[in-house]
Amino acid sequence: MIRYKSNRQLNLEGFHLPFGGELSPENRWVKWSWVIPWDELAIGYYKAMSGDQCRPCKDARLVIGAVILKQVN
């Protein structure tokens, strides 16, 4: 089962870390989050899945981010 809604980038300037501080706009992951075409990649990710015959799948952004993280590190 696919439950997808567009995850347009949230404004990270208003995001505060639990123990104080903020995400730096110079952080490489913050920069990458702006240039990765999440919606286009999600279309390709969900294309191979059944829309109604299985358990809900993981969010495309989570899976794509994990693959990117694995390849970069």
Protein Blocks (a to p, Z undefined) as FASTA:
>chain_A
ZZddddddcdfklpccfkgpjddfkbmklmmmmmpcfklmmmmmmmmpcfklcccdddfk
lmmmmmmmmmmZZ
